[in-house]
Amino acid sequence: MRRLQQLHGNIAALEEEGQRLIFVFGPHYTQQVLSDSKTFHSRFFALRGPKNSAQRRLTSGLLTMNGEEHKRHRRMVFEPFQKKSIENYRDALADLVQRMIGEWKAGQLRNIFRDMTHYMLRVTSSILFGFDLPDLAYTIGHMIEQWMGMNHELGMGAFISDPGITQGYSGLLQMAEKLEAQILAMINHRRQSANLGNDVLSLLIRARDESGTGMTDAELIGQAAILFGAAHLTTANTLTWTLFLLAQHPEIGSALFDELTGVLKGEVPTLDQLEQLPLLDRVIKESMRVLPASSYSQRINVMPVQLGPFQLNGATPIIFSPLISHRLPDQFPEPEHFLPERWLSIAPSPYAYFPFAAGPRMCLGATLAQMTLRITVPAIWQRFRLTVLDGADIQAQVRSTMACIRPKLFFQQFHGKRQHPRIRSPAAGHSIQRCFQASRLTIPRRTRRPKLS
């Protein structure tokens, strides 16, 4: 995608054997595609499965709904993500992050991506399904992660007609059946409970549309699968990258430590205190700009349309990319650099900076994700300092929404002189790989720390 943008600008096409893919970058074309939900429909899952199959039901959440069906379900799913509902999750988040870092020790070797993934499994399962069945909730989370990965790998065959890519289709259908059974068990447990709780699934079971009709089990299965996957994987990725970027930029990390300890005094932030942490806000914004958790997604036009220089017939896949759009120098000077201070002077349009998408299909969970990030990062950064271990290999794999950039990051006791990161260019046609020096887990001290210039 980066090469396409560099060679052809903010709109480009690839065509093979009559199949055309359109790529759009930057605010102009992104706005045309994301703001017009009547012309450009969501097509997140390429492999929907046979009618009445578990795969079809699991892929029938908000991401694949369009038109009136999407509007109806979006209104019903909206309630658990309103501010009044989200505020109820703060104490659970504080408890879970304190439990996690309570197990950490200074000088440890830790796989931070694994820690953040397990942490977000706990967070997501608690918020989505409640606290009473953690084992089943964690099982569902791991299964969703595997199922999402299979959809990504096999779904490419829908675009490039490669028989080798679709050989695992039967395995995908079998995995979908197992996953559906686990989610249905959770739904049945909730329906049979005497008192529905405040978890998302309970709120969805209670939700009614304008006619007073609730969701069927099949509809709940699709929404639960997508909501769990969206909340779990994207936020785990963003937490990992944010901690990594702070480890790579000690001056910014020191300034953030000063802000956090000055306001929070070592505690997890309250909802009111979140508004008193402007540097934290800029750090998270910049992290999601330079390493967004969603590298690309797609729409498909359901009627002929003119898009830039291209007259598109119906059913043309259109790829849009936060990863590329967030790095356009005309929108973000020095785009390859992590510069939280840029947010003191810029206010990009929602189609130039869109870590949670934009338009009428913007992510409903954006506010919850932001609160999770803004509670978790301060809790960690006030207790521990992460520094990058010499010679560690940090791998970033570009994938579609949710599991798009998945780093493997190891932290260990640091020995020797700290060096600057090395970046190795990826081979053409392969996943983007980033190779950096790595980092340790230490308890920060308030003396002899560099100031942010």
N, C-alpha and C positions, 0 to 999 in steps of 0.2 A: 504493500500500500504506500509506503514511503516513497519508493521508486516511482510509482505511478504519479503521485502528486508532484514530485520533483520534475518529472519529464513532461507532464501534460497539464499541470495546474489543478484547480479545485474540482474538476469533473473529468472523468476518464471512463473508458469502456474496455472490457476484455471480451473477445468473441471467439468461440471455437465450435465448429460444426453446427452453426446456427443458433447456439445458446449464447446470449449476451448477458454480461454482468456490468452494472453501472456502479461506479464508486464516486461518492460526493464527499468533499471536505470543505471546511470553512463555513461561516455563518450563513452566507447567501443561499447556497443549495441545501444546506442542512435545514434551514428554516422552511424552505419550500416543501421538503419531504416530510418533516416532523409535524408541521402545523396543519397539514391537510390530511386528516385521517379518513376522509371519504374517498380520496383518490389512492392514497398509499396505505395499504393494509399491513398489519403486523404478520410476519411469518417466521416466528422464532424457531419452531421445530420443523425441520424439513421432512422428517419421517413421522407421520401421525399414526401409523398403524392401521390395521383393518377396522372396519366399523364394529362397534361393540367390544373392542379389545381393551385390555388394560392400558396399553400404550396410547390409544386414542383418548381414554379418560384422563390419564396423567398429563397429557399435553393439551388439556382443555381448560387451562387457567387464563388469567387476564392477558398474558403475553400473546396468546394465539386467538383471542376473541376480537371481533371487529363489529362495527355498526351498533345497532340497538342492543345486541347481546352484550357487547363490551360495556356500553353505558349502564345497563341494568346491573351487571355484576360489579362494576367499579363503584357504583353508589353503595352497594351492599358491603363490599370489602372495605370501603372508606372508613367506617366507624372505628375499627380497632386501631387505626393509624391517625385519628384525630388527636389534638394536643392533650385533651383531658384524659384520653386513654393512655397515651404514651407516658405522661407524667407518673402514672401508677407503676411503671416499670423501673423507675430510677433506683429504688431501694434494692430490687432484685439484682440489677446491674452492679451496684456498689458491693453487694455481698459476694457476687460471683467473681469479680475482679480481685477482691481482697483474698478470697480463697486461693485463686491462682497464684498471685505473687507471694502468698504466704508459704508456698512450697519452693520458691526460688532462693538460692544462696549466691552470695558474691563469689565470683571466680568460676562459676559453673559453665560448662559447655551446654548450650541449649539450642535446639532447633526452634527458632521463634515462629516460623510459619506453622509448624506442628502445634506449638503452644496456642497460637491465635486460632487455629482451626478447631482445636479441642475446646477452647474457651467459647468460641462462637457457637459450637454445637450445644454447649450448656445454656448459653444465653438464648439462642433461638428456640431450643426445645422448651425452655421455661416459659418464654413469652408466647410461643405458638400453642404449646400443648399443656402447659402448667407444670407443677413441680412433682406431681404424685407418681408419674411413670417415667423416671429418667432413663432407665435402661431401654425401654421401647423407643423413647424419643431419640436417643443416641443411635440406636440401630437404624431408625428411619433416616437420620441425617447421613450416616455413612452410605446407605443404599442410594439415597438421592444423589450424593456426590458421584458415585460410580455410574449411576444411570445417566446423569447429565453428561459425563465424559463420553459414554458410549454414543449418546445422541450427537455430540459434536463430531466425533470421529467418523461415524457412519453417515451422518447427514451430509457430509461433503459430497458423497456420491450422487446426491440429488442435483448438484450443480455441475459436476464435471463428468458424469456418466462413466465412472471407473468401476467395472465389475468387482475388482479386488477389494474396494472399500466397503462394499455392501455385503460381503460374505458373512459378517457377524450379525445380520439382521435378525435371525431366529434367536440368537442369544439376547439381543435387546428386548424382544418380545417376552422371553422367559423372565428376564430381570424385571420387566415392568409388572408382570403378574405377581412376583414375590413382593415387590415394593407396594403395590396396591393393597395386597392382603394386610401388610403391616399398618398402612395408613387407615384402612377400614377398621382394623381392630381398635385404633385410637379413637376414631369417630364413634364407634359403637360404645366404647367406654364412656365417652362424654355424653352421648345421648341417654345412656342408662343412669347417669349420675343424678342423684336427687337434687343437687344444686350445681348449676353451671357456674363456673368461675369467671374470672376476668381475662383468662388467656384468650388468644386470638381465635382459636378454634371454637371455643364456647361462644364468643361474640358472633362468629359467623353462623353458628347453628341457630342463634337467636335472631339473626338479621332477617328482615323482611323487605320485599320490594314495595312499590306503591300500591300493588293490589293485595298486599298482605301475604304473599307467597314466599316461603323460605327456600333455601337451597336443598337440592336432592343430595343423596350420598355421592352420586357420581360427580356432581358439581363441587362438592366439598373436597373430594379426592384431588381433583385438578387444581383447585385453589391452594390446598394445603401443600401439595408438592412444589408448586411454583414459589409460594411465599417462603417456604423453608429454604429452598435452594437460593433464592434471591438474597435473603437476609444473611444466611450463613456464609456462603463463599465470598461474596463481594466484600463484606465487612472484614472478614478474616484477611483477605488480600490487602485491603487498605490499611488495616492496623499494622501488618507486617512491613509494608513499604514505608509507612510513616515512621516507624521505629528505626528502620534501616537508614532512611534519609537523615534523621536526627543523629544517628550514630556517625554518619559520614560528614556531618557539618557541626562540629563541636561548639563553634561560636553561637550558632543558633540554638543548639541544645542547652547551652549555659544560660542564654537569655530566657529561654522558656522555663528552665528550672527556677530562675529568679522570680518570674511572674507567678508561677504556680505556688511556690512556697510562700511568697508574699501575700497572696490572697487566700490560699487554702490551708496553710500551716500544716501540710502533710496529710490532710484529710481528702476524701473523695468529694468532688464538688457537688453542692446542692444545685437545684435547678436555677435558683437566683444567682448563684456564683458563676454559672456558665456565661452569663452576660458580662462578667468582669474580667474576661480572659481574651483580650483581642489578639495577642500573639498566637495563642493556641488556635484561634479561628483561622488566622492567616497560614499557619503551618499546615493545618488539615486541608485548606483550600488548595495550597500549592502542591501538597502531596497528591491530591486527586487530579491535579492538572498534569503533572509530569509523569505520573504512573497511575492512570485511572484503572479502576477495577474492571471496567468494561472497555475492552479495546475496540470492539466493533459490534454492530448489530445490523439488522436488515429490515427493509420494507419491500413490498411488491405492489406495483400499480395494478389496479383492477379495471382500469379503462385506459385507452390511449391518452398520452399526455406528452407535452413538450417539456423537456428538462434540459436546460442549457441548449447546446447545439444538437441534442439528440431528440428525435421523434420516436417515442417508445410505444410499441404495441403493448397490449395487456399482458400481465403476468411476467414482467421483467424484474428480476431481483435487483435491488438497489442497496448497496452497502454504505453505511455511514460510520465514521470512526472518531470517537473522542480521543483516542491515542494519537492520531495524526492531526486532527483539528486543534488540539490543545498545544501543539508544537509548531504552529504556523508563526513565523517571525513577524508578520504584519499584524498579528493579534497579540502576541506575547514576545516582546524583545528578549533576546538571549533565551530562547525556548528550551534549550537543553540543560539549563542551569536551575537548580532548586533555590528560588529567591522569594521567600515569603513576604519580603518587604514590598514586592511589586503590587500587592493587594492594597497598599496604602494609597495608590494613585490610579488604579484601573478599576473599571466596572464593566466587564465584558458583557455582551448580550447573552441571553440564555441559549443562543444557538452557536455561540463561539466557545462557551464553557458550559459543558453539559454532562457532568459525571453521573447524573441520575436521569439522563435523557431530557426531553423538553417537549413542550406542546401539550395537547390533550391526553397524551399517554405518558406523561412524566411519572416517574416511579412514586407510588403511593407511600413507600417506606422510607423516603428520603429523610424525613424529620426524625424517625426512629433511628436510622443509621447514623445521622449526625449526632444525636444524643449519645449513642453507644460509643462513638469515637471520642467525643468530648468528655466522657466520664472515664473511659478506659485509659487513654493516653496519660492524663494527669496522674492517675493512680500509680501507673508504672513509673513514669518519669521522675516523680518525687522520691521514689524508693531506690531506683536502680539507674545506672548509666550503662549504656550499651556501646561497646567499641568493636571495631571490625577486625577479625582475626586475619593475620597475614597469610595470604595464599588461599583463602576460602573461595569457592566457586559459587557465585550467586546466579541461578538460572531463572530467567523469566520466559514463560511460555505464553505466546499470544494465542488466546482463544476467544470465543464469543462471549456474550454477556454472562456474568456470574463467575465462571471458572476461567476467566480469560487470561489473567496474568498470575501465575502461581510460582512464587519464589521459594527456593530452598535456601534458608538462611541459618547459619550456625554461629553461635556465640561461644567464645571460650576465653580463658585467661590469656591476656595479651602479653607477648614477650618481644622486646626489641623496639626499634624506632618505628613510629607510625608513618605510613606512606599514603600517598594519594591513590584513589581508585584507578584501576586499569579497566578499559573497556575494549572488548574484542568484537569486531564486526561479525555479524552472522553470515553464514554461507547463503547464497541465493536460494530461495525456495524453502528454507528451513525456518523453524521458530526463532524468534529473536532471543539471543543469549547475551546476558550481561555478566561479565566476570569482574568482580571487585576484590579488593582486600577485605578481610572480615573483622570480627569484633568480640568484645568480652562483656561480661555482666559484672558491674561494680556498683558499690554504694556511692552516690555523689557526695562531694564535700563542698562546702561553701568557700573554701580558700583557694587562692591562686588559680581562678578560672578565667579564661579570656572573655573580654566583653565583646558584644556584637558591635561591629563598626558600621 
